[in-house]
Amino acid sequence: MNASLVPADTPAALQSLHELPLPAPVSYAPQTIGWIFVALLFVAIALACAWHAWRRYDKSRYRREALAELARIEAQLNDDATRAAALAQIAPLVKRAALAAAPRERVAALSGAAWLAYLRRTQGAFDDESGALLYEASYAPGEHLARVTRQQAEHLARAAREWIERHHVEV
């Protein structure tokens, strides 16, 4: 031990002691091959989960786009001058969303009662009133749609929003 660091009143037996050397630092690297396999498995699972989440996000892009368009349409429902034109846009929007989600052969030819039945089967909230208004909005002339009240139009828009958000494709 360095004599200059030892206090003067230290007994002679203790003055000859030396500090013990510290052990080498512990490595954080895995010591066995099993931990490498566990790490690789964890990375593979994380990548698979990320890929699955991306695919799900990408597959629901049509929902986000349809909801954005529906929000634009809903803003026009409050004005009496634009309500008829806005109502006429809801039915094609719902049909486009259905065509994006389900096979074209199953959805494209549906109309009237069969179309409404499909919407109800796939988690739709279309009751008799909103279903009839959806049908009218598809085919009725503009002057007929001008008589639709704001509450009826909002009810149809809510039903369309709920269907777009919640529908599931039939298997």
Secondary structure as UniProt FT lines:
FT   HELIX           3..5
FT   TURN            8..9
FT   HELIX           12..15
FT   HELIX           33..59
FT   HELIX           61..77
FT   TURN            80..82
FT   HELIX           83..101
FT   HELIX           104..107
FT   TURN            108..109
FT   HELIX           112..121
FT   TURN            122..123
FT   HELIX           128..139
FT   HELIX           142..145
FT   TURN            146..147
FT   HELIX           150..166
//
